[in-house]
Amino acid sequence: MRHNPTVIAILILVVANQIAVLSDALMKVAGEQASLFEILLYRQLSTLLMLLPLFLFTKQKLPQKPMVHIVRGHLWLLGSACMVLALVALPLATANALFYAAPIMMLPLGMWLHKTRINRTQLVAAMIGFAGVLVIIRPTEFNWGALAALGTALTLALSNLTVKYIPRQESVITSLFWTNMMVVPATFLLALPQLQGINWQLLYLAAGSSLFILFLHAGSVVAYKTADANTISSSEYTGLIGAAVIGWFSFGEMPDTLTWLGAAMIILPLVLIGKRSLRKPPKSELSTNT
C-alpha cells in the first residue's frame, strides 16, 4: 500500500500541475511588462536551451516528418500568443478554467481529423462542457480575453490530436526540440520590431516559465507510464485549485461562484467519461487512443 503506483502517479500529477500554474503566473507578469511576441521569443529560446543538452544525447537527431513539427510548432505559437493575452486580460483561475475546454473541443475535432465516433456519453459531456464555457464567459460580458482563452484551448486540442502523426519511434525529446525549433524563425520575425537589446528580467520570467512547463511534461510522462491514464487523468484538473490560490495571493483575484460552477460543468463530465471507460471490459479488437 505504501508503494501503490496509482497513488504515486496521482501525487506526481497533482504536484506537476501546481508547478505548471506557476508558469502561467510568470507569463501573466511578463505580459504586463513586455510586448507579446518578445515574450514568446524569449520563452521559445529558453525552452530550446533547456532541451538542448538532452537532445544531444538522443540517438535520432533529425525528425522523420518535419511538416508535422512545423504545423505543431505554429499551433503552439498561436496558442501561446492567445494564452498570454488571456492571462493578462482575465483572472488566473478564469483563464485556466477556459483552457480546460480543450478536451471537450477534441471530441468534434477528433471526428473531423481522425474519423472517430462519439458515443452518447461523450456527446452529453461536450454539451455540458460547452454550457460551462458559456457560464464562465457570460456572453453579456464576453471580451477578447475570453476569446483568446478559447483560442488557446482550440490550438491545444489540435496539437494533442496531431500527436498521432508523430512517428512512434521518435523520442519525446526529439519531438519537443524540433517542434520548438521549427517555429523560431516566425517568432523572431514577429518579435523583431520590438527587440531592443537583451531584456534580462524578461529572460528570467521566460526561463522560469519554460522550466515549470518542462516539469509538467516530465511529470506527465512519468505518471502516465506508472498508472492507467483513465484512473489518474482527473488529477490534472487540480491545477484549477492552484490557479485560484496563486491568483488570490499574487494578483488579488478571487474566482466568483459562476466561475467555479462553469469549471465544474467542464471538468466533471470529463472525469465521468474516464471513470466510465475504466469500468468497461477491455476489447482486444478495438484500438485505444490516448
Backbone bond lengths (Angstrom), bond angles and torsions (degrees), N, CA, C in turn:
res aa  C-N    CA-C-N  psi(-1)  N-CA   C-N-CA  omega(-1)  CA-C   N-CA-C  phi
1 M - - - 1.462 - - 1.522 111.14 -
2 R 1.354 113.90 -35.56 1.463 117.19 -178.57 1.521 111.19 -64.96
3 H 1.329 116.44 -26.79 1.458 120.13 -176.43 1.520 111.15 -114.04
4 N 1.326 116.60 32.57 1.454 121.28 178.77 1.533 109.27 -60.52
5 P 1.337 118.29 116.03 1.474 120.49 -176.19 1.526 113.09 -63.15
6 T 1.335 117.66 -31.83 1.457 120.30 179.50 1.525 111.07 -66.32
7 V 1.339 116.24 -44.04 1.467 120.60 178.17 1.519 110.59 -62.54
8 I 1.328 116.40 -42.99 1.467 120.55 178.96 1.527 110.62 -62.45
9 A 1.336 117.20 -43.57 1.465 121.23 179.90 1.528 111.08 -63.23
10 I 1.333 116.96 -40.84 1.466 120.60 178.64 1.523 110.49 -62.95
11 L 1.326 116.54 -44.50 1.468 120.44 179.03 1.527 110.94 -61.55
12 I 1.327 116.26 -40.97 1.467 119.78 178.71 1.523 110.66 -61.68
13 L 1.335 117.08 -44.99 1.464 120.68 179.95 1.522 111.92 -64.85
14 V 1.318 116.85 -41.04 1.465 120.53 179.45 1.526 110.22 -61.26
15 V 1.334 116.53 -48.76 1.472 120.50 -179.89 1.527 110.73 -63.90
16 A 1.342 116.66 -44.39 1.462 120.54 -178.13 1.519 112.00 -61.38
17 N 1.325 116.74 -38.24 1.468 119.48 -179.13 1.527 112.30 -74.86
18 Q 1.330 117.34 -29.29 1.466 118.61 174.30 1.529 110.03 -69.00
19 I 1.336 116.34 -38.50 1.461 120.75 177.07 1.527 110.38 -64.22
20 A 1.338 116.57 -38.34 1.463 120.32 -179.71 1.528 111.73 -63.54
21 V 1.329 116.77 -32.26 1.469 120.18 178.00 1.526 110.04 -63.32
22 L 1.333 117.05 -32.97 1.458 120.38 177.11 1.527 110.76 -61.54
23 S 1.339 116.48 -33.47 1.463 120.48 176.12 1.526 110.33 -62.44
24 D 1.325 116.48 -44.17 1.469 120.19 178.04 1.520 111.28 -62.65
25 A 1.325 116.04 -39.85 1.465 119.99 -179.96 1.528 110.89 -63.00
26 L 1.339 116.93 -41.69 1.464 120.33 178.43 1.525 111.38 -65.56
27 M 1.341 116.71 -38.09 1.459 119.91 177.77 1.530 111.46 -67.82
28 K 1.314 116.13 -32.27 1.466 120.34 177.21 1.535 110.16 -65.71
29 V 1.335 116.03 -42.12 1.465 120.71 177.21 1.528 109.86 -65.65
30 A 1.330 116.68 -45.25 1.468 120.81 -179.36 1.526 111.25 -61.99
31 G 1.338 116.23 -37.58 1.455 120.51 -178.98 1.511 113.66 -64.10
32 E 1.318 116.46 -20.94 1.463 121.09 178.57 1.525 112.19 -90.79
33 Q 1.357 116.95 -3.09 1.464 120.25 -173.85 1.522 114.04 -121.46
34 A 1.329 118.44 -19.95 1.464 120.58 -173.95 1.528 109.99 -141.64
35 S 1.334 115.39 170.71 1.462 120.40 179.12 1.525 109.93 -74.67
36 L 1.318 115.74 156.05 1.454 122.22 -172.55 1.524 113.09 -57.57
37 F 1.337 118.16 -54.94 1.462 120.27 -173.64 1.524 112.30 -75.97
38 E 1.332 117.04 -22.57 1.461 119.78 172.16 1.534 109.55 -64.61
39 I 1.325 115.95 -42.40 1.472 120.89 177.25 1.521 110.29 -60.14
40 L 1.333 116.53 -45.97 1.458 120.78 -176.38 1.526 111.55 -66.96
41 L 1.339 117.52 -36.30 1.464 120.27 178.25 1.523 110.69 -64.63
42 Y 1.328 116.98 -46.74 1.472 120.52 178.93 1.533 110.35 -61.43
43 R 1.319 116.64 -39.25 1.462 120.16 -179.69 1.530 110.45 -68.27
44 Q 1.324 116.39 -40.52 1.461 121.12 179.90 1.521 110.91 -62.69
45 L 1.328 116.22 -48.10 1.463 120.43 -177.27 1.531 111.77 -67.15
46 S 1.328 117.23 -39.10 1.466 119.65 178.98 1.530 111.15 -66.77
47 T 1.329 116.76 -35.31 1.468 120.06 176.32 1.521 110.62 -64.31
48 L 1.334 117.31 -44.33 1.462 121.19 179.91 1.526 111.29 -63.24
49 L 1.321 117.09 -39.59 1.466 120.41 179.47 1.523 111.10 -64.17
50 M 1.330 116.65 -35.82 1.463 120.04 178.96 1.521 111.87 -73.81
51 L 1.329 116.34 -32.19 1.466 120.28 179.78 1.525 112.61 -80.59
52 L 1.335 117.01 -24.99 1.461 121.05 -172.17 1.536 113.84 -55.49
53 P 1.345 119.76 -48.80 1.477 118.21 -179.91 1.526 112.70 -58.45
54 L 1.341 117.12 -39.74 1.462 120.44 178.70 1.525 110.71 -69.62
55 F 1.329 116.04 -39.04 1.465 120.81 -179.57 1.525 111.76 -62.68
56 L 1.326 117.42 -37.80 1.461 121.49 -178.40 1.519 112.10 -65.16
57 F 1.332 116.70 -22.58 1.461 120.28 -179.83 1.533 112.78 -92.01
58 T 1.334 117.02 -4.77 1.467 119.19 178.30 1.521 109.87 -76.49
59 K 1.310 116.06 149.36 1.462 120.35 -178.39 1.524 111.49 -77.48
60 Q 1.332 115.60 -37.24 1.468 119.60 -177.67 1.524 109.07 -101.54
61 K 1.324 116.71 109.32 1.455 121.49 -174.34 1.532 113.26 -88.83
62 L 1.335 116.92 -40.89 1.457 120.03 -174.62 1.530 111.51 -91.85
63 P 1.334 117.10 141.49 1.468 119.89 178.44 1.519 110.95 -73.05
64 Q 1.322 116.60 144.62 1.456 120.91 179.33 1.525 112.11 -79.65
65 K 1.321 116.78 -31.29 1.464 121.49 179.74 1.525 109.01 -128.36
66 P 1.347 117.73 80.91 1.467 121.17 -176.40 1.525 113.41 -56.26
67 M 1.337 117.46 -36.46 1.459 119.98 -176.77 1.529 111.67 -62.06
68 V 1.321 117.01 -33.65 1.466 119.98 177.67 1.528 109.74 -61.72
69 H 1.331 117.23 -42.87 1.463 121.08 -179.34 1.527 111.40 -71.61
70 I 1.323 116.69 -32.81 1.464 119.46 176.30 1.536 110.12 -63.61
71 V 1.325 116.15 -46.58 1.470 120.63 179.48 1.520 110.40 -63.99
72 R 1.337 117.36 -47.79 1.470 120.55 -178.77 1.526 110.97 -64.23
73 G 1.338 116.91 -39.10 1.456 120.02 -179.95 1.522 112.27 -62.26
74 H 1.326 116.72 -42.33 1.462 119.45 -179.74 1.536 111.73 -74.68
75 L 1.322 116.76 -27.31 1.468 119.09 170.18 1.522 109.97 -63.99
76 W 1.328 116.23 -42.29 1.468 120.62 177.71 1.524 110.44 -62.09
77 L 1.337 116.77 -41.89 1.461 120.13 -179.48 1.527 110.70 -61.24
78 L 1.321 116.30 -47.96 1.469 120.40 178.88 1.518 110.80 -63.33
79 G 1.331 116.70 -44.03 1.455 120.10 179.80 1.516 112.92 -64.98
80 S 1.333 116.77 -39.27 1.467 120.60 178.83 1.525 111.37 -66.46
81 A 1.345 116.34 -39.21 1.464 119.71 177.10 1.526 110.24 -62.30
82 C 1.327 116.59 -45.20 1.465 120.36 178.06 1.533 110.86 -63.53
83 M 1.341 116.19 -37.00 1.456 120.41 -179.55 1.522 111.49 -61.75
84 V 1.336 116.85 -47.10 1.470 120.05 -179.28 1.528 110.32 -62.94
85 L 1.335 117.00 -43.79 1.466 120.46 178.68 1.533 110.95 -60.43
86 A 1.332 116.37 -41.42 1.463 120.62 -179.25 1.519 111.07 -67.53
87 L 1.333 117.13 -42.37 1.467 120.85 -177.96 1.524 111.53 -65.96
88 V 1.335 116.49 -34.22 1.468 119.74 178.72 1.525 110.78 -72.88
89 A 1.336 116.89 -37.69 1.468 120.94 -173.66 1.525 113.32 -85.86
90 L 1.336 118.04 -26.12 1.463 121.43 -172.75 1.520 111.37 -118.38
91 P 1.332 117.43 157.99 1.466 119.62 169.51 1.524 110.17 -58.83
92 L 1.333 116.82 150.63 1.461 121.77 -175.78 1.531 111.84 -56.60
93 A 1.338 116.92 -44.56 1.467 120.64 -177.92 1.527 111.55 -68.33
94 T 1.331 117.51 -38.37 1.464 120.66 179.52 1.523 110.91 -64.46
95 A 1.339 116.58 -44.88 1.465 120.40 178.52 1.525 110.50 -61.35
96 N 1.332 117.05 -44.92 1.465 120.25 -179.39 1.521 111.81 -64.66
97 A 1.327 117.16 -37.06 1.466 119.97 178.15 1.523 110.78 -61.78
98 L 1.333 116.91 -39.88 1.462 120.39 178.68 1.524 111.53 -72.30
99 F 1.345 117.32 -31.28 1.471 119.61 176.04 1.526 110.41 -60.54
100 Y 1.340 116.28 -31.63 1.469 120.43 -178.09 1.532 112.14 -72.13
101 A 1.318 117.39 -1.00 1.468 119.78 174.57 1.523 111.43 -74.27
102 A 1.339 117.57 -9.82 1.463 121.25 -178.14 1.530 113.16 -55.88
103 P 1.358 120.08 -47.08 1.470 118.59 179.22 1.523 113.28 -61.69
104 I 1.336 116.90 -32.55 1.466 119.99 176.65 1.524 110.26 -65.82
105 M 1.341 116.50 -42.94 1.457 120.78 179.68 1.518 111.87 -65.54
106 M 1.333 117.16 -26.95 1.457 120.51 -178.63 1.529 112.19 -65.86
107 L 1.328 117.88 -23.95 1.465 120.07 -177.93 1.529 112.20 -65.00
108 P 1.350 119.32 -57.04 1.479 117.79 177.82 1.522 113.23 -69.07
109 L 1.358 116.55 -33.21 1.458 119.10 179.00 1.529 110.91 -66.97
110 G 1.340 116.59 -34.47 1.455 120.57 177.13 1.521 111.56 -64.85
111 M 1.351 116.05 -35.92 1.470 119.81 176.13 1.524 110.29 -63.39
112 W 1.308 116.59 -37.78 1.459 121.77 -176.97 1.530 111.53 -75.71
113 L 1.337 117.33 -48.00 1.458 121.02 -173.81 1.528 113.30 -83.25
114 H 1.332 116.29 -40.84 1.463 120.06 -173.36 1.526 113.58 -111.15
115 K 1.331 116.34 0.80 1.469 120.79 -179.26 1.534 112.19 59.55
116 T 1.350 116.11 30.36 1.458 119.26 177.94 1.524 109.92 -78.38
117 R 1.317 116.66 157.64 1.460 122.08 -179.19 1.519 109.93 -102.68
118 I 1.332 116.13 144.46 1.464 122.25 177.70 1.517 108.62 -104.69
119 N 1.340 116.34 127.44 1.458 118.81 177.20 1.526 109.95 -86.07
120 R 1.320 116.31 178.21 1.462 120.62 -175.51 1.521 112.00 -62.61
121 T 1.329 116.83 -40.20 1.463 120.57 -179.95 1.519 111.09 -62.12
122 Q 1.325 116.43 -44.55 1.463 120.51 179.55 1.524 111.80 -65.11
123 L 1.344 116.43 -37.08 1.461 120.14 178.56 1.523 111.19 -64.63
124 V 1.333 115.95 -44.41 1.463 120.14 178.15 1.524 110.30 -62.76
125 A 1.337 116.32 -42.15 1.468 120.52 179.21 1.527 110.80 -60.71
126 A 1.337 116.28 -41.65 1.464 120.33 179.57 1.530 110.90 -64.31
127 M 1.319 117.12 -40.53 1.461 120.71 -179.23 1.534 110.89 -67.72
128 I 1.336 116.33 -43.02 1.466 119.70 178.29 1.528 109.84 -66.09
129 G 1.342 116.21 -41.11 1.458 119.50 178.62 1.513 112.26 -62.39
130 F 1.322 117.22 -41.09 1.462 120.67 177.22 1.526 110.59 -62.77
131 A 1.344 116.01 -40.69 1.464 119.68 176.49 1.533 110.28 -62.45
132 G 1.346 115.92 -36.94 1.459 119.74 177.82 1.517 112.12 -63.41
133 V 1.340 115.95 -38.99 1.464 120.07 176.15 1.524 110.22 -60.23
134 L 1.341 116.79 -44.17 1.466 120.66 179.72 1.527 111.13 -63.68
135 V 1.329 116.81 -36.82 1.470 120.40 178.52 1.524 109.98 -63.32
136 I 1.337 116.74 -41.95 1.467 120.12 -178.04 1.521 111.75 -69.32
137 I 1.332 116.70 -47.62 1.468 118.40 -174.25 1.520 112.40 -83.46
138 R 1.367 117.99 -15.93 1.463 121.54 178.52 1.537 109.40 48.09
139 P 1.313 118.56 90.59 1.468 121.50 -173.53 1.525 114.74 -45.38
140 T 1.323 117.35 -29.54 1.473 118.74 178.62 1.521 111.48 -72.24
141 E 1.337 117.40 -17.29 1.464 121.39 179.91 1.523 110.99 -115.32
142 F 1.344 117.05 20.32 1.467 121.12 -176.15 1.522 109.94 -62.06
143 N 1.346 116.06 135.90 1.458 120.40 179.31 1.523 110.09 -140.87
144 W 1.320 116.02 178.19 1.457 121.02 -177.38 1.520 111.74 -65.67
145 G 1.313 117.46 -29.42 1.455 120.13 177.85 1.516 111.64 -62.84
146 A 1.340 116.92 -43.50 1.466 121.14 178.54 1.522 110.26 -65.75
147 L 1.347 116.96 -40.80 1.465 120.40 178.16 1.527 110.62 -62.82
148 A 1.344 116.69 -40.20 1.464 120.51 178.68 1.521 111.10 -65.22
149 A 1.341 117.58 -40.20 1.464 120.71 178.54 1.520 111.22 -62.41
150 L 1.327 116.60 -41.21 1.466 120.24 176.98 1.533 110.66 -67.88
151 G 1.338 116.81 -32.65 1.464 120.31 174.82 1.528 110.90 -63.29
152 T 1.333 116.49 -39.99 1.464 120.58 175.59 1.517 110.93 -61.57
153 A 1.335 116.57 -45.43 1.468 120.84 179.71 1.531 110.82 -61.70
154 L 1.342 116.90 -40.22 1.465 121.06 -179.45 1.526 111.20 -64.94
155 T 1.330 117.01 -46.67 1.466 119.67 -179.60 1.526 110.89 -67.64
156 L 1.331 117.66 -33.75 1.463 120.67 176.46 1.523 110.57 -65.14
157 A 1.333 116.14 -41.96 1.465 120.29 178.29 1.530 110.76 -62.23
158 L 1.336 116.74 -45.39 1.460 120.37 179.22 1.524 111.32 -64.75
159 S 1.323 116.29 -39.71 1.459 120.74 178.79 1.519 110.94 -62.75
160 N 1.343 116.35 -43.13 1.465 120.23 178.75 1.532 111.41 -62.52
161 L 1.318 116.38 -39.42 1.460 120.35 -178.25 1.529 112.22 -71.61
162 T 1.337 116.83 -28.73 1.466 119.30 -179.99 1.523 112.38 -79.03
163 V 1.335 117.96 -7.77 1.461 120.46 175.07 1.524 110.60 -56.83
164 K 1.317 116.29 -31.51 1.463 121.65 -178.50 1.523 112.02 -59.29
165 Y 1.341 117.36 -25.10 1.456 120.79 -176.57 1.533 112.77 -89.10
166 I 1.340 117.14 -4.23 1.462 120.21 176.20 1.528 108.64 -80.11
167 P 1.324 119.18 129.34 1.468 120.93 179.70 1.530 111.58 -54.91
168 R 1.319 117.25 137.83 1.459 122.07 -177.13 1.526 112.47 -60.79
169 Q 1.330 117.34 -33.59 1.458 120.46 -176.58 1.528 112.83 -78.58
170 E 1.309 117.88 -5.48 1.462 121.10 179.38 1.525 109.58 -82.24
171 S 1.314 117.69 128.74 1.467 121.34 -175.98 1.522 111.44 -70.60
172 V 1.332 115.08 158.95 1.465 120.63 179.32 1.521 110.67 -61.92
173 I 1.332 117.31 -42.35 1.464 121.33 -179.44 1.524 111.03 -62.88
174 T 1.338 116.78 -44.48 1.465 120.62 178.20 1.523 110.71 -60.33
175 S 1.329 115.54 -43.57 1.466 120.26 -179.25 1.527 111.09 -63.88
176 L 1.327 117.35 -47.52 1.466 121.21 -179.61 1.527 111.00 -62.59
177 F 1.325 116.20 -42.57 1.467 120.07 -177.41 1.527 110.87 -62.31
178 W 1.336 117.02 -49.18 1.462 119.13 -175.66 1.524 112.62 -74.00
179 T 1.312 117.25 -30.80 1.467 118.88 176.16 1.518 110.53 -64.13
180 N 1.346 116.02 -39.66 1.468 119.85 176.43 1.523 111.79 -71.73
181 M 1.329 116.59 -41.42 1.461 120.69 -177.34 1.532 112.15 -63.69
182 M 1.314 117.52 -39.64 1.463 121.68 -175.41 1.530 113.20 -63.13
183 V 1.318 117.16 -22.97 1.463 119.56 -174.88 1.532 112.55 -101.47
184 V 1.342 117.72 -2.45 1.469 120.51 -179.96 1.529 112.22 -60.25
185 P 1.342 120.42 -44.85 1.477 118.62 -179.80 1.527 113.50 -57.28
186 A 1.323 117.01 -45.57 1.464 119.87 -179.82 1.525 110.83 -64.94
187 T 1.326 116.52 -41.89 1.466 120.24 179.89 1.523 110.62 -63.66
188 F 1.330 116.92 -41.83 1.465 121.35 -179.84 1.528 111.05 -63.37
189 L 1.324 117.52 -45.01 1.468 120.65 -179.57 1.525 111.39 -63.45
190 L 1.329 116.69 -38.01 1.463 119.78 179.36 1.531 111.53 -71.38
191 A 1.336 116.59 -31.85 1.471 120.33 -177.67 1.525 112.85 -86.44
192 L 1.333 117.01 -18.29 1.464 121.90 -172.23 1.531 114.07 -51.88
193 P 1.342 120.17 -44.78 1.478 119.15 -179.07 1.530 113.90 -61.86
194 Q 1.338 117.87 -23.20 1.467 120.58 -177.43 1.533 113.50 -98.51
195 L 1.338 117.54 -7.27 1.459 119.81 -175.75 1.524 111.16 -74.90
196 Q 1.336 115.31 128.63 1.460 121.60 177.95 1.529 108.61 -142.16
197 G 1.321 116.33 78.36 1.457 119.59 -177.87 1.525 111.13 74.81
198 I 1.318 115.52 -173.88 1.461 121.40 -178.58 1.520 109.95 -87.53
199 N 1.321 116.21 124.27 1.464 122.82 176.35 1.525 107.01 -95.59
200 W 1.332 116.61 96.61 1.465 120.59 -172.77 1.520 112.31 -66.24
201 Q 1.316 116.73 -37.82 1.466 118.45 179.52 1.526 110.84 -64.31
202 L 1.328 116.00 -41.39 1.463 119.88 177.73 1.523 110.62 -65.97
203 L 1.322 116.84 -35.80 1.462 120.71 177.94 1.523 110.68 -61.96
204 Y 1.332 117.03 -42.45 1.470 120.22 179.33 1.526 110.87 -64.54
205 L 1.338 116.21 -42.75 1.464 120.19 179.98 1.533 110.65 -64.26
206 A 1.337 116.19 -44.66 1.457 120.63 -178.77 1.529 111.22 -66.56
207 A 1.329 116.64 -41.58 1.464 120.16 179.66 1.525 110.69 -64.83
208 G 1.334 116.78 -41.07 1.458 120.08 177.14 1.518 111.45 -62.34
209 S 1.329 116.34 -43.41 1.460 120.74 178.52 1.529 111.11 -61.70
210 S 1.329 116.71 -44.43 1.468 120.98 179.31 1.523 111.08 -62.82
211 L 1.321 116.45 -42.45 1.460 120.58 -179.63 1.520 111.30 -61.96
212 F 1.336 116.89 -43.79 1.461 120.57 -179.16 1.533 111.35 -65.94
213 I 1.348 117.05 -37.37 1.462 120.08 178.57 1.524 111.05 -67.94
214 L 1.338 116.62 -37.70 1.459 119.68 176.72 1.529 110.93 -64.85
215 F 1.337 116.83 -34.37 1.462 120.91 173.91 1.528 110.03 -60.11
216 L 1.336 115.70 -41.87 1.465 119.86 179.02 1.525 110.80 -63.08
217 H 1.340 116.72 -46.23 1.462 120.37 179.77 1.532 110.71 -60.51
218 A 1.342 115.97 -45.96 1.462 120.04 -178.56 1.528 110.93 -64.70
219 G 1.332 116.29 -43.70 1.457 120.03 179.50 1.516 112.47 -63.05
220 S 1.329 115.99 -38.54 1.461 120.24 179.85 1.523 111.05 -65.49
221 V 1.336 116.13 -42.35 1.462 119.84 179.36 1.527 110.66 -61.36
222 V 1.339 116.39 -47.03 1.465 120.76 -179.22 1.524 110.67 -63.65
223 A 1.328 116.74 -44.92 1.465 120.80 -176.33 1.525 111.42 -64.81
224 Y 1.329 117.47 -46.84 1.461 120.53 -176.04 1.527 112.70 -74.37
225 K 1.331 116.55 -17.01 1.462 119.44 171.80 1.529 111.15 -84.31
226 T 1.332 116.54 -19.45 1.461 121.22 -176.94 1.520 112.38 -86.74
227 A 1.330 117.59 -35.37 1.473 120.61 -174.38 1.522 110.00 -141.71
228 D 1.343 115.24 168.58 1.457 122.11 -179.41 1.526 110.71 -64.75
229 A 1.338 116.22 132.81 1.464 121.46 -175.54 1.528 112.08 -60.63
230 N 1.344 117.77 -42.41 1.458 120.53 -177.82 1.527 112.72 -64.89
231 T 1.328 115.84 -26.22 1.456 120.21 -178.61 1.521 112.08 -77.73
232 I 1.323 117.59 -34.52 1.462 120.84 -169.70 1.525 114.41 -110.91
233 S 1.354 118.52 -11.39 1.467 120.20 -171.82 1.520 113.49 -60.74
234 S 1.339 117.72 -30.88 1.466 119.59 -179.19 1.528 111.92 -65.10
235 S 1.332 117.52 -17.18 1.471 121.04 178.01 1.526 111.34 -63.64
236 E 1.342 116.70 -23.33 1.462 120.18 -178.95 1.524 111.96 -64.02
237 Y 1.327 116.22 -26.88 1.458 119.63 -175.97 1.529 112.58 -74.60
238 T 1.340 117.38 -7.75 1.467 119.47 175.42 1.526 110.78 -65.57
239 G 1.344 116.26 -14.25 1.462 118.83 176.39 1.517 112.33 -60.15
240 L 1.335 116.72 -26.70 1.468 120.05 178.23 1.525 110.96 -65.16
241 I 1.323 116.60 -36.89 1.471 120.73 176.94 1.522 109.63 -64.57
242 G 1.334 116.20 -44.97 1.459 119.80 177.59 1.518 112.12 -60.91
243 A 1.343 116.51 -38.90 1.467 120.27 178.86 1.521 110.85 -64.04
244 A 1.330 116.40 -39.49 1.470 119.95 178.90 1.527 110.94 -65.57
245 V 1.335 116.35 -43.11 1.474 120.52 -178.61 1.525 111.14 -66.69
246 I 1.345 116.26 -48.35 1.463 119.75 -179.41 1.524 111.10 -66.30
247 G 1.339 116.55 -39.09 1.461 119.71 177.04 1.512 112.25 -61.71
248 W 1.330 115.96 -37.43 1.471 121.09 -179.99 1.525 110.85 -69.09
249 F 1.340 116.47 -49.03 1.468 119.84 -175.41 1.526 112.90 -75.33
250 S 1.327 117.07 -36.70 1.466 120.00 -172.88 1.528 113.88 -92.69
251 F 1.350 116.39 -31.95 1.462 119.06 -174.20 1.525 113.31 -124.20
252 G 1.312 116.71 3.02 1.464 120.13 179.76 1.515 113.52 66.20
253 E 1.344 117.15 32.01 1.466 122.18 -177.89 1.525 109.56 -105.18
254 M 1.303 116.11 129.41 1.462 120.74 177.02 1.527 108.97 -122.68
255 P 1.345 118.20 115.63 1.466 120.01 179.44 1.528 111.00 -60.33
256 D 1.333 116.35 139.83 1.452 119.48 178.47 1.530 110.47 -87.57
257 T 1.330 115.47 178.39 1.465 120.86 -175.44 1.519 112.07 -62.14
258 L 1.341 117.66 -40.53 1.468 120.36 -178.91 1.525 112.05 -65.96
259 T 1.329 117.17 -33.57 1.462 119.57 177.06 1.516 110.94 -64.46
260 W 1.348 116.34 -44.11 1.467 120.02 178.32 1.536 110.96 -65.31
261 L 1.338 116.02 -39.39 1.462 120.09 179.59 1.530 110.47 -63.91
262 G 1.321 116.56 -47.21 1.465 120.46 179.32 1.518 112.02 -62.29
263 A 1.353 116.49 -40.73 1.466 120.39 178.23 1.524 110.67 -61.76
264 A 1.332 115.98 -42.06 1.469 119.92 178.60 1.526 111.11 -63.30
265 M 1.346 116.95 -37.90 1.471 120.69 179.38 1.523 111.88 -67.38
266 I 1.321 117.38 -28.02 1.463 120.94 177.20 1.523 110.92 -79.74
267 I 1.328 116.25 -43.43 1.462 121.25 -169.08 1.520 113.16 -83.62
268 L 1.339 118.18 -45.81 1.460 120.45 -172.97 1.540 113.65 -59.46
269 P 1.343 119.29 -43.22 1.475 117.64 177.09 1.525 112.87 -60.58
270 L 1.340 117.52 -35.09 1.459 120.08 178.23 1.521 111.23 -66.74
271 V 1.334 115.80 -38.35 1.459 120.24 177.10 1.530 110.09 -63.62
272 L 1.333 116.66 -42.60 1.464 120.92 -179.51 1.528 111.26 -64.75
273 I 1.348 117.08 -36.70 1.463 120.42 176.68 1.529 109.84 -61.01
274 G 1.344 115.71 -44.33 1.457 119.87 179.48 1.518 111.82 -62.57
275 K 1.340 117.12 -42.93 1.463 120.90 179.45 1.529 110.93 -66.13
276 R 1.329 115.72 -39.05 1.463 119.72 -179.14 1.535 110.93 -65.79
277 S 1.348 116.16 -42.70 1.463 119.46 -179.83 1.515 111.23 -67.59
278 L 1.342 116.46 -29.34 1.457 120.40 178.96 1.520 111.09 -68.44
279 R 1.352 117.47 -33.30 1.459 121.17 -177.91 1.518 112.76 -77.61
280 K 1.353 116.79 -18.18 1.464 119.62 -177.63 1.523 110.31 -71.56
281 P 1.324 118.99 139.77 1.463 120.99 176.25 1.514 110.02 -67.65
282 P 1.339 117.41 141.59 1.468 119.99 -179.38 1.518 111.81 -63.79
283 K 1.326 116.47 144.00 1.455 121.47 178.08 1.517 107.92 -123.55
284 S 1.306 115.15 114.81 1.461 119.83 -173.70 1.520 112.16 -63.95
285 E 1.354 115.81 -26.90 1.452 117.44 -175.73 1.520 112.75 -79.64
286 L 1.334 117.24 -9.81 1.464 119.61 179.94 1.510 109.60 -102.99
287 S 1.312 116.68 140.37 1.471 121.29 175.02 1.496 108.78 -95.20
288 T 1.331 116.57 147.88 1.461 120.63 -178.59 1.522 109.40 -108.42
289 N 1.322 114.75 147.63 1.470 121.43 175.92 1.505 108.74 -114.07
290 T 1.324 117.60 133.29 1.456 120.94 177.74 1.496 109.54 -111.64
